[in-house]
Amino acid sequence: MTGLNVVCFFEVAGTNPIAKKIGERNTYILSLLSLLMFIIGLLAVWALPISYISFMVIMFIFIAYLGYGMPDA
């Protein structure tokens, strides 16, 4: 849970500069794509019998949690 909060904090902080640079509409589209990455990561965790280390690799290394923070911002 701490990892999720840290990643969301940085994602929310980075969303405003991204929106100013590429526009709000494009940022929202990017956030939907990143949310899709989050869903794919969750499905992989659900479908595969994995340990907690593998869970952390899927969710952090593959940037699955980044899809969680941007749409909320």
N, C-alpha and C positions, 0 to 999 in steps of 0.2 A: 504494500500500500504506500509506503514511503517513496518507492521508486516512481509510482504513478503520480504522486503529488509533485515530486521534483520535476519530472518530465513535463507535466501539465503547466507548471509554473513557467518554465522556460519557453514552452510552446505559446502560451498566452502572451508572454512578453514579446515574443518575436512576430506575432500575428499582425500587430499594428504597423510596424515598418514594412512588412510584406504587402499589406493592403494599400499602403501609400505608394509603394513602388509599382505594383502590377494591377492595382484597382481592386475594389471590393468584390466585384462579380467574379473575377478570376481567382481571388483568394478563397471565395466560398467554394468554387469548383475544385480548387486544390484541396480544400479541407474535406470535401466529400470523397475525393480520391484517397486521402490519407485515412479517412474513417473506414473506407473499404479495406485498406491494409490492416487496420485494427480488427475488423471482422474476420478477415482471412487468418490472422494470427490466433484469434480466439477459436476459430473452427479447427485449426491445426492442433491446438492444445487439447480441445475436446475429443478429436478423432484419434489422436495418437496416444498410446500408453507411454507416458514419459515421466521422468523424475522432475524434481523441483529445479534442478540445474538446467535441464532442457527447457523448462517453462521460462526461466529467466532469459535464456538465449533467444528463444522465439520472440518473447515480448520486448526485450530491450535491444538486442543486436539487430534484429530485423525491423526495428523502428515501429513496431506495432503500437506502442503507446503514444507515439506522436500523432496518430490518427484520432486519439481521444481528446486532446487538448484544443486543437485548432477549431473544430466546429463550435465548441463551447464559447470561444472568444468572439 
